[in-house]
Amino acid sequence: MARVSIVIENHVAHVTLTRGDKMNALDVEMVDSIIAAGQALIDNDDVRAVVVSGEGTAFCAGLDVMNFAKFANQDPEGLVMPRTHGNGNSFQEVSLVWRRVPVPVIFALHGVCYGGGMQIASGGDIRIAHPDTKLAIMEMKWGLVPDMGGMITLPHLMRADHLRRLTYTADSILAPQAMEMGLVTELSDDPLQAARDLAAKIALKSPSAIRAAKRLLEFAETSDDEEAVLLKESREQTDLIGKAHQMEVIAANMQKRDPVFK
């Protein structure tokens, strides 16, 4: 795919934004390629974890400013309002697709993670950033509001007043402050290696339990029905107990070895 590469190794999918010469800024082709990369992993049963990173000096600098003139010549109603991907448009699917991937998605952040890049990363399960990484909800700088799925994902990560401040000001913050706010999960001097190590650790867990856990967490985070959440817990657990993957985990623990899943 143009702008994005996927390499699957030892049950981990390594997704890389490959427009490093432009700080992986988002044009329409790149948006489409990121969506396609996520969609390609949804039904891949061999994948147990995903690492998303960017080539070059930055994870993603946000929307390519060269696209502003292009968008200005289009009807905004026709550009933004059609629901082309379920209940959203393609600009929203670029972050939400990572929530649809049924295994943990870990983002490795460095350089800058601005605007659309921040919203894409917010669609992952975990974000590991270099301490010098700069992050921003940048849209207000251009007289716009976040519109790439961030209003679905970001409120689950951070306190409302922090989200409002960053949205209203477009201020850039460093990763340590972002971690305090909930935007970043952890810091690392080598975020890509840390993300790969974490993905490898997850890949050793029961594949069915990991997928069940992501389904359950997604349901719990988006539901205000306590009864339904408790029922979902019980359903997912029932479907795991005594099955092949769980029995292999038990055997491996008893024999003090890594599990081998079929």
N, C-alpha and C positions, 0 to 999 in steps of 0.2 A: 504494500500500500504506500502511496506517496505520502511523505511527511512523517510516517510512523512505521516502526519495525516491530515484529513479534518474534521472539525466540523462546521455545519451550524446552526446558532442560530439567530433568529430575522432578517432574511434576510442577515446576514453577514456570509461569509465563512471564517473560521479561519484555515489557512494552516500553519502547523508547521513542520519544518525540525527536525527530531527526532534522529539524530545521534550525540547527544550532547557529548558522550564520545570521539568522534573524532573531536570535534569543527565543526561538520556538514560538514566535508571535503567531496568533491565530488568524488565518485567512479561511475562506470558505472551504478550500480544499483540505486544509488541516482539520477543521471541524469535522468534516465528513470522514476523514481517515481515522480520527480518534473514535468516533462513533462506531465505525466498521471494526476497529480493533476490539472494542468492548463487546460488540455483538458476536464476533468470531469466537469469543471465549465462553459465551453463555452456555452453549450446549457441548462444550468440550469436557468430557468426563475424566480425561487424563489430568487435567489441571487442578491443583489443590490450593494454589495461592498465586497471586499476581503482584509483580513489582512494576510500577510506572515511574519513569524518570525522563530527564531531558538531556540531550547532547549539548555540549558547549558550555557557555558561561552562565546559563540560567535554566531553571526549569521551564518557565513560560512567562513572557513579558506582557501577556494579555493580548487584546485584539490588535492586529496589525493596523496601524493608523492609516496605511495606504488604502484600507478598505472603507474608510469613512466617506471619501468622495464617491466611491462606488455605491455605497448604501444610500447616500444622499440623493442619488439619481433614481432610486427605486421608490415605489409606493410602500411606505412603512406598514400599512395595513396588510398588504399582500406578502411582505417580507416576514413579518413577525407573528401575525395572528393565526395563520393556518396551523391546525393541530396535526402535524405530519408524523409524530411519533407518540402514539397513544394519546395522553392528555397534554402533551407538550409539543414544542417545535424542535427543530434540529439544534438550535443554539442551547436549548435546555437539556436535550438528550445527551449532549457532550459531557455533562457532569453526572446526570442521573443514570446513564448506562452502567456506570461502575457499581451502582447499588443493585442493578439487575444481575450482574455477574454473581453466581451463586457461591463463590469462595472469597476469602479475605483479599482485599486489594490494598496494597501498601504503596504510598507515594513517597518518593525520595526527592526532597526539595533542596535546591541550592541556588545561589545567585539571587534572582528575583522571582517572586510568585505573585503576579499582579492581576487584578481584574478577572478576566475569564480564566486565567491560570489558577487563581485562588479558588474560583468556583468549581473548576474541574477537580482540583485536589480535595475539595470539601466533600466530593461524592465518594471518596474512598473510605475504607475502614480505619486506616491509620496513616499518619503523616509524620515522617522523620525528616528533620531539617538540620542543615548546617547552622551553627550559631550565628553566622553572618548573613544568613538568608534574610532578604527584605520581603515583607508580605503586605499586600494592600487590597482593599476592596475599592478599586480604582475608578469605577464608572463615573462618579460625580465629577471627576476632573474634566470629563468630556461632556458634562451636562446630561448625563444619563443615569439610570438606576440599574442595579444588578438584575440581569434578566437571563442568566444562563443556569438556572436551577438553584442558585444560591439561596433563594428565599425558602426553599424546601430543606436544604442541607444545613446551612449556617445556623439557624435558630436551635438546632439540636446540639451544636458544638459549643456555643458561647452564650454568655449572659446577654439579655436584651439591650442593656445600656451600652455595653461594649460594641455590640453589633451596630447599634444606631450611630454611635460616635464614628466608627470607621466608615460606615456608609455615608454619613453626612459630610465628612471632611475629606475622604480619599487619602487620609494620612497613611504613610508607610511606617511599619513597625518592624523591629528586628525579631528574629525567631524566639529568643527567650521571653520577650513580652507576649508574643503570639501564643507561646505555650501556656503562660499564665492565664490568657484569655480563653484557651481551649481550642485555638485554631491548629496548634501543633501538638502532636502526641509526645514526642521526645526529641532530644537534640543529639547530634553525633557529628564528629569532625569528618566522618566519611559516611554520609547518609545513605548512599547507594549500597555500600557494603553492609551497613547495618540493616537496611531493608531486605537485602538478599539473605542475610543470616536469619532474620526473623521469618522470612518466607520459607526457608529450608526447615526451620523448626516446626512451623505450622504444617508443612507437607508430611511430617512424620506422624501427625495425629490422624485419628480415624477420619477418612474422607467423608463418610456419611454423617458423622457427628459434627464436623466442621461446617458442612453445608446446612445441617439442621440448626446449628447455633446461629448462623447468619440469618436464616429465615426467621428464627425466633426473635432475635434482636431487632430486626427490621420491623417485625410485626409489633413488638412491644413499644418501640420508639414512636410508632405512628398511630397507635390505638389509645383511646381513652376509656376503653371498655375493659375493666378489671377482670370481669368474668371470662371474656374472650381471651385475654392474655393467659390466664391460668389454664384455660382449656387448651390453648395452643402449646403451653409448656408440656402438659400431660400427653398430648397427641405426639409431639416430636419425640418425647422420651419413650413412649410406647413403641414407636417405630424403630428405636435403636436397641432396646434391651434384648439381649440374647441373639442378636443377628451376627452375621459373620464378622463384620468389622469390630464389633464390641468384644466378641469372643477372642479375636486375635489380639486385641489390646490387653485383655486379661492374661492371656497366655504369655505375651511378651513381657508384661510386668512381673509375672511370677518367675520367668526364666531370665530376667534381667538382660533383655536384648531389645533391639529396635523392632517394632512390629513390621510385618510384611503384608501389605494389603493386595488383594486380587480384584 
